[in-house]
Amino acid sequence: ASYQSMSIEMQSKFKELVPWGLVFPKDTAAGIEFPDYPLHPAMLYEAFLNLIGFLLLWFYFRKKEYNPGVLSMIYLIMYAVIRVFVSTFRAEDLTVYGIRAPYLISIVMLIGAFVGIKYFNRINKIKTN
């Protein structure tokens, strides 16, 4: 069973599993939906993982020789993977055919990024020949 399909009482038992959970103010969307319940600080997870992604791009991938546009596609891949991970901790309500919308968007981003890498590599091959 997913976190979203559990009752509020069952979700509140996750407090023991997440001692670092945040209680959101009652006038926010999270505070209204989950009043006085500690929730995963998903926004902090996402910020931390995006910082790691930036550092990887800046200190590792940037130093390698890539065709123009490929580094952007690598970022898109990294962001899609981060978003899938972080979305498992969010209380997302929007689903399409039973699949959470951020998962579908991440799949589209991954496909687009891999197609983009192929495209940018092919463009460079055509220009060099």
N, C-alpha and C positions, 0 to 999 in steps of 0.2 A: 504494500500500500504506500502511496506517495504521501508526503508531508501535507499537501494541500487537501487530500481526501480524508485526513484524520479529523476527529472532533477537536474542539478547542482544548478539552481536557487532556486528550492524548498528546496534542502539540505542546501543552505546557509541561509535560513530562520530559521533553527534550531539554529542559532547563538543566537537568543533571548532566546531560551529555555536552552541553554548551555553557560552561560556567562563565564564559566571557561574553555571553549574550547581552544585547543592549535593549533596554526598555525605552521605546520611543515616546515622545510627548503625545498626550491625548488629542491634540489638535492637528496631528499629522495623519496621513493616510494609514501608515502602519500602526500608529497609536489607536486609531479608531477601529481598525480591523482586529488588532491583537492588543487590547488594553492590558497593561501591567504584565505582559508576558515578555521575557527576554528572548530576543530574536538574534539569529546570526547577523553579524555586522557585514553583510554582503558588500556594501559599498566600500568598506575598508579592504576586504579581500580583493575586490576588483582594482582598487587604487594601487595596492601593493603589487599585484600581479602585472598590472600595466607598467608600473615602475620597473619591474624586472624585465618585462618585454622591451621597454625603451633602452635599458642598459645593454641588453643583448644586441639590439639593433645598432646602438651607437658604438659599442666597444668591440663587437664581434663581426656582425654582418656587414657593417659599413666599410670595414677594411678590406673586404673581399671584392673582387671585380665582378660586378653584375651588369647586365644590360640595363639601360634606362627603363625604369618602371618595375623592375623585378623586386627591388627592395620594398616598394609599396605593397606589392603582392605578398611578400613575406610578412609584413606588418598585418595585413588582412588575415592571413592564416593564423598568426599568433593571437590576434584579437578574437577571432571566431572560437578558438580553443579556450581562451580565457572566459569568454562569455558563456560557453556551455558549462564550464566548471562552476562559475559563479551563479548561474541560473538555477542550479540544483538547490541553492540555499535561499532563493527568493520565493516569495509567495505570489507567483505569477498565475493569474487567472485565465489569461487568454490562451486558448488552445485551438488548433486547426486539425480536424480529424483525430482528436485525442492526443496530439503531439503539441508540446508547449511551443508557443510562437518563437521565443528566442532560439530554440533548437533548430527550427526550420530556417530562420534567418541566418544562423551560423552555417548551416549546410549550404545555403545559397552563396554565402560569402566564401566558403571553402572552394566550392565549384568554380566560382568566378575568379578566385585567386589562382587556382591551378590552370584554368584556361588563360588567364592573363599572363602567367609565367610562360606558357607555351607560345602565346602570341608575341610577347616582347622578345623572346629568344628567336622566333622565326623572323621577325622584322629585322633584327640585328644581322641574322644570317643573310637575308636578302640584300641589305645595305653593304655588307662586306664582300659579296660576290660580284 
